[in-house]
Structure formats: C-alpha cells, structure tokens
Amino acid sequence: MILVAHQPEYLPYLGFFYKVKKADKFIFVDHVQFLEWSFQNRNKIRTGPGENGWIWLTVPIRTKGKGFQKINEVMIDNSRYWGKKHWKSIYYSYKNALFFSKYKDFFEKIYSQKWERLVDLNETIIRYLFKELGIQIPIYKSSDYNINGRKNEMIINMCKELKADTFLSGPGGRQYIKEDKFKINRIDHKFSDFTHPVYHQQFEPFIPNLSIIDFLFNCGGQSLK
C-alpha cells in the first residue's frame, strides 16, 4: 500500500500529479507550518515566447500579526482583487490553447468566487485536477488525525495511521529522508522517478516546471498516461 503526502499547493506542477498517480492513498499535509513565498500560495504560468515568457500567480494571504500559522489556518487577503487578475492572466495566456475550452468553465467559476481559506481554494482545484487526470484514490487530510513529529517521524506516523507499508517521496525529500528510520519501522521508502517531459506548448522555447494547467490546457487530461 503506497502512500503519498504533500502540502496542498496552489496549481501544482506536473511532478506532483505524476507522484500521486503512483500511489494507493494520498494525504494533504495541512497541519504543518505555512511557508510564505513557497508553492503553497503561488505558481507559474506561460505568457509568451522566450525564456522570460512566464509570470507568477500569487494568492495574497494575511500575515500581519499572525506569526506561526498552520497551512489550514491561513486566510486569503481579499482586500486585493487577486481572483479577477489571476483569471484574466490565465484567460489571455491560454485562450488559444487546444484544450482550454474544455476546462475554462471550472476555472472561471473558481476565480469568480470569494475564498476565505487558502487550503479550501487549493484542495478544490487539486481534487478537480485529480478527476480530470484520471487519478482515483482515497484522499485524506493530516489535520483530521493526531499525527505528531517532524519530517521522517511525521511521515512514518502517517504511514502507520493510514496502514501504508510504502512511502513515495518527491525529490525534495532527499534533503532529509533517513532510510534507516523507515527500515526500523518496517516501512519501505522510495523516491519518485519523475523526469519532466517536453510537451507541446504554445510558445518556444519549452519551459518546464510550470503549473499543471499549462500541461492541461495544451495537452488535455489523458496525456498524463
């Protein structure tokens, strides 16, 4: 039973979904500290030709006087009209993409709504993308469980809680994963073998590691296979 865990990011990149596609269970890690200027509230989209033909889409969040915040506690700063700006950027960047019309209505609706919590926005988008990409596995949230510890200990506790005997990490896990700790707890550990593919984009040269929506609008949901 393979478990994959990840923070609920904003419009994650292709490697996120590649990793989840290999799992039997997925858990949103939403009880840990929110990291500002991370992919938890921003990501990149393609806007035009050239190596600099991309921009950040950043969801503004409330930080003043907040101090330490868990991801599931982060509130969006709706005093800034970010939703209309994000939709405008997405629309004009991808309106001519081959599959844009297929997904347009969902994203237009997303950005017309008022979202209070960042985690609700991110999870709603990710769950929709799972469906469109054909990813059908049980989904959990770490905040629904009493999962303690940090890094290796937390991962091991998540595996025990969800009765998983294997954990699949992304490349970032190489910085802190201690394989011996998993062996002691009789949990197999693996790293994702994701290599970013070159797919059709509207502009050249190809730019990797953009939001999944660049892939989706250009290639459609079945291309993940």
N, C-alpha and C positions, 0 to 999 in steps of 0.2 A: 504494500500500500504506500504509494508515493505522495508525500505532502510537499506543497509549495506554499510559501508565505511571502507576503510583500505588503509594504505600506500602500494605501490607496492613493496612487499618484494621479495627477491631472493629465489626461490624454496621453497615457504612457506610450513608450516606443515599442517597436516590433518585438524586441527580445523579451519583453515582459510577457507577451502573449505566447511566444514560442515556448517559454519555460512552463507556463500554466498548461499548455496543450499536452505536455508530457506527464501531468500529474493526475492522481486519482481524487485528491482533495485539495482545495485551495482555502487559505485563510487570510483575510485582510488583517494586517497588524496595525490596529488603530489605537492601541493603548500606550504606545511609546511616545517619546518627545517629538514634537513637531520641529522640523528644521527649516528655518526661513532660507530662501534662495536655493531651495532644493527642487526636485521634480514633484514634490508634493503639491505645489501650487503654481507650477509653470511648465511649459514645454515649447518646442519649436515647430514652426510650420514653414513650408516653402512658399516664397512670394514672387520669385522671378528668376531669370537666368543669372549665371555667375556663382562663384563660391560664396558670395555675401548675399545671395538671394534668399534669405530666410529671416524670420523675426521670432522673438519670444512672445508668447501669450502668457501673461501673468495674472492670476486671480489675486486681487488685493485682499489682505487679511488684517484683522485688528491685532496689534501687538502692544500698543501703548498701555503700560501698567499691567500687562498680562503675565510677564515673567515666564516661568516654565509652563508650557501648555502641552497637553497630550493632543495627538492628532484629532481625536474625536471631540475635542473641546474647542477647536479653532473656529472662529466666526469670521465670515466674509465681511469686508468693508464695503457695504452697499451705498456709501456716500459717493463712491466713484462709479461712474456708469460703465463698468467693465464689460458687462454682458453684451451690450449692443456693439461695443468696439470689437470684441472677440468675434462675434458673428459676422460683422462687416469685413474683418480681415480674412476670415475663413471663406466667406462667400466670394469675395473678389479674387482671392487666390486660387480657388478650386472650381469656380462655376463652369469652367470648360473641361474639367477632368471627366474621364469616361464614365465613372460610376457615381459622380457627385449627386445626380438627381435621385438616385436610389436611397441615399441616406440624408438628403437635405432636410426633410420634414422633421426628423428626430432632432437634429442639432439646432434647427431654427426654433423649435419648441423649447429646448433646453435653455437657450440664451434669451428667451422671452420671459422666462420665469425668474422670480426673486428667490435666491438661495440664501439661507442663513448660515448653515454649517458647511464648511469645505468638504468634510467627509461625505455628506449626503450627495453633493454635486459629483464628486469623483466616483463614488460607488455606483451611482445611477448610470453614468457614462460607461464605466467598465463593464457592468452587468449587461448593458445593451451590446457592447462590442463583443463580449463573450458569445452572446446569442448569434450575432451576425457572422462570427468567425467559426461557428460550429463547436464551441467549447461548452460541453455539458457535463459538469462535475459539481458535487456538493460544495457550497460556499459557506464559510464561517467567518466570524469576527472575533478577534482576540479579546475585545472588551467584554464579550459575553462569558468569558471564563476567568478563573483566577490563575493567570499564568504569570509566574514570577521569574526573576533573573534577567540577565542581560546577555546578548549575543549567543554564545554556544549554549549556555544554560537555558535561556529562554526558548531557543529552537528545540532543544531536547524535551523540555516540558510541554511544548506544543505538540510534538510528536506523540508523547505519552498520552496527552489529553485526548487527542483525536485518533489514537490507536494506529499510528503510522509507523512502519518499520524502516522507511527510507525517506530521507530528506534531500530535495534537489535545490541547490543554491545557484544564484547568479554569479557572474564574475566578480562582483564586489565582495563576495564572501571570502575570497582568497586572502583578504587582509586580516581576517580574524578567526576563521574556522580552525579548530583544533581537532583533527581527526581522531586522536586518541580518546577524547571525551565521548565521542559518539560510539566508539567501539566498546568502551566500558559499559555503556548503557544499551548495548546490543541494537544499535540503530545504524543502518547503512547510510553513508553520506556520499553524494555525487555533486559534480558541478555541471551546469548546463553547457552543452557543446555548441551554443549559438554562434554562428558566423553570419554577419549581416549580408544578405543577398543584394545584388544590384537588380532593381526592378525598374519598370518604366515610370519615369517622372515627366512632368510637363516641360521641364526646362533642363538644360545641361550647364555644367557637369552634374553628375549624380552626387547628391548629398545624403550620407547615411545618418542614422540615429535621430531622425525626425519623429514627431508624434505619429502614432499608428494611423491617424486619419489621412496622412499623406499616402500611405500604402493603400488604405481602404478606398479612397476616392479615385485613385489611379488604377488599382488592380482588382477591386471587388473582394468580397469575403471569402470566396472559395480558393483564392490564391494562397492562403496560408498552408494549404496542403502541399 
